[in-house]
Amino acid sequence: MSDTTTTEFDTTGGFTPAAGETTAAAEAGFDFGKSYTKVVGTLNQTLDSVDWPLVSKVAKASGVILAVIIAQILIKGVLDTINLLPIVPGLLELLGLVIVGKWSWQNLSTSDKRNAVIARLQTLRQEYLG
């Protein structure tokens, strides 16, 4: 057929050059199998020395921080859009004042109610801060 040389499959899992051919790696004295074994061995040792529970905690904390940042960006976009509407910002401020006034009237009008609010705040403080 043609005068081109072909490579043959070696039983060790590689290709051997045809008679008279040499590869650049063979000429340079490079042995891929030994280098591969060395790299994989080094990689396995490195992965075995990693403290995976610590990595898991760091990854969870990073994920929560990233989620909070994205949520803040989205909320800012929504609030900026609402702020562009002419009458809505004033109505939202009025709604906030009404809600604060109603909550204050329900929870701070008598000394018993004020003491109950203070007790709830102290309970929450002890629960979360110890």
RAZI-V251318 format. One record per helix or strand of 2 or more residues. SS is the DSSP state (H for helix, E for strand). FROM is the first residue (numbers start at 1). LEN is the number of residues. If there is no record, write none. Layout:
SS;FROM;LEN / SS;FROM;LEN
This chain:
E;8;2 / E;15;2 / H;24;5 / H;32;17 / H;52;33 / H;88;21 / H;111;19
